[in-house]
């Protein structure tokens, strides 16, 4: 699991570079717009919107951008109409990949994503071809100096968390999807501000890929992640620390 975590760390670092290019803002604006469309514009009664706004604030997005996205989502301002959908497929080495997309043109997005898979030696699959391998979870990361491990474990488990892993500089808390907000609230009441908090998909079993296959998988993930219509990419690939460093873009 350490290789997978190391790769995730590298991907988070890459996300910071993406922010400078406007990619993170673009994705967050789409997420806020869709969240407001689905559940209304009040973050107090719309957990998905509240989470999206928390991410936007962490990325230093101006309040005006968030307000505009909410108004577009609730139909109070005209704007592009985005459709939300998932795409699934297999990459090199037989690894499973799921993408969550938002697009104003599904056919264009599917065509572009299929091209990425084909070029990498993988293939885009039908619905539920790999989704059954993943479960929806919440992942919350907390700095190690926020609280001692035993006290933090007691706090989050009482709020509904499933697990707490200790990494080099942080704790990783895993929650069921329906306990994600409760755990966040418990942390907030304890005066703990997470490094990050997101709802994600976690594979039941990881597939180890090594050497050139590891490089191919990482290049495919990068290509999929760079698509403007991609919101999130999930995979069951397990890549060693050495290969993650070797092939990191």
N, C-alpha and C positions, 0 to 999 in steps of 0.2 A: 504493500500500500504506500510505502514511502516514495517510490518512484512516481506514483500517480500524484501524490501530494506535491512533490518537487515540481512536477510539470505544471500543476495548477498554480503554484507560486510564480513560475515563469510566465504563465498566461496572464496572471493578475498584473505583473510588472509590464507586460506588453500593453495591457489595457490603459496604463498611464500614458504610454506613448500615443495610443489611439486618441486619447482625450485631446491632445494637442492638435490633432487633425480634425477634430469635431465629430468623430465617430460616436463617442460616448454620449455627447449631447443629443445627437440625432436619435440614438436608440432610446435614450431616456424620455425624450419628447414624445416619441411614438408610444412608449409604454404608458406614460401619463395620459396621453390622449385616449388610448384604448381602455385603460382602467376607468377613466371618467365616463366614457361611453357606456361601459358595461355596468358600473355600479354607482354612478352619480359623482358630482363634483365635490362632495364633502369628505375630506380624508378621515374625519372622526367616525364616519359610518361606512367607510369604504377601505378595508385593510389593504387591498391591492394598491389603491391609489396612495395610501399613506406610505407604504413600502417604497413605491416608485419615487415619491417626493423625498423620502429620506436619502435614497441613492443620489437623487439630483442635487440635494443640498451638500452631500459629501463630495460631489464632483464640482462644487462651487458654481452651480447653475444659477443665474440671476432669477429672482422671484418672478419677474415679468415673463420670462420664458415659460415657467411653470403655469402661471396664471393663464397665459394665452393657450397653452396646450389643453388645459382643463376646459376653457371656454369652447375650444374647437371640439373637444370630445363630447361635451354636453349639448352641442348644436347651437350654442349662443354666438359662435363666430363661424364663418364659412372656412373650410379647409379641406385638405386631401382626406378622402375616406380610406382608411386602412383596413385590410382584412387580416385576421390572425389565423395562422395555420401551422401545422407541424409537417416536416419532411423526414423520412427515415432512409437509411441505407447501410451498406457495408463498405468498409475501407480496406486497404491492404492488410494482409494477415488475418482477414475475417473479422476485424473489429466492428462493433456496432456503433452507429452514429445517429443521433437525433438532433434536428435543428428546429428551433422555434422561430418562425418568421412573421414579419408584418410587412404587407405590401399593398400597393394600390394597383398592382397588376400581377396576379398569381401566375399566369402563363409565362410571363417574362422571368419571374423569380425561379420557377420550377426548371425552366430551360437553362438558366445560368447555374443553378445548383447541380443539375444533372451533368453539365459540362465539367464542373469541378470534380465530381466523382469519377467520371469516365477518364479524364486526363490522368487521374491518380491511380488508375487501375482498380477502382471500386465500382459500385453500381448503386443507383438510387432505387429503393425498394417501394413496395406497396404499403399502404397504411397498416400499422400494427405488425410489420415484419420484424421490427426489433423493439418496439415500445414495451412489449411484455417483459423484457429483460431489466427494465428500470422501474424504480419507485420514486414518487414525488416526496421530497424531503426539504427541510429547512436547514441551511448551513449558516451558522453564526460564528464569526471569528472575534476573539477577545484577546487583547494584549496580556502577556503573562504577568505584568506588574499591576493589573487591575484588581486581582484577588488571588489568594492562595488556592491551589487546585482542589483541596478537600472542601473548602467553603463554597467554591464556585460549583463544584459537582452537586453538592447538597441543594444549592439554590436552584439550579436549572432542572435537575431531576424532579424536584418538587413541583416545578412549573410544567412538567410534561416532556422534558428532553429525553432522548433515547441514549445518548452517549456523549462523552467528552474525551477528545484526544489531545495529548500534549505534543506540540510541535516545537521547533527551535525557539521561536520568539512569541508564540501565541497559542491559545487554546482553540480547538475547533469543536463546536457544539453541534450535534445533529439532532433534529427534532422531526416528529411526524408533521405532515403538512398542517394538520388542524391544531397543532400546539405551537406553531411558529410565532404567532403574535403574542401568545401568553408568555413564552420564554423571553421575547423581546421586552415585554412590559415588566417582567420580573427583574431583568437586568437594569432597566431604566430606574425602577424603584430603588435598586441597590446602588444607584449612582454610577453604573457602568455603561459607557458608550462603546458599542462594538466597533471593531475595525471595519467589518462588513457584515451584512445580513441579507441573505437572498434565498428565495425558494428555487430549488434546483431538482435535477433528476439524478439519482444514484443507481449505478448498476449493481445487481445482486452478485454478479461474479465478474472479475476482471480477466481480460485476455492479454497475456504478456506478448509484447512485440519487441524485437531486438534488432540491432544493426540497421541495415538499409531499410527494412520494413518500418522501423521506428521513425526514421527520417521521412519516409513517404507519408506515414500517418500524420506526423506533425505538420508537414507541408500542406496536406489536405485540410487539416483543421484550420491552419492559417488562412487558406484560400476561402474556405467556407465562412470563417469568422470575418473576413474582410469584405464580404458581400454586404452592400448597404441595407439589404432587406433582412439580414440575419440578426436576430436578437440574442439568441443563446445557442451554443453548441455543446452537446453532451456525448461522451463516449465511454465505452468500457475498456479502452486501451490502458494497459499498465506499461509504463516506460521507465527504465532505470534512470537513476540520477545521472549516470555517465552519458547515456544516449540523449537525455533531455538537454544536458549542457552542450553536447557535441552538435546536435541538430537545431538548437534554438535559433530562431530567426533574429 
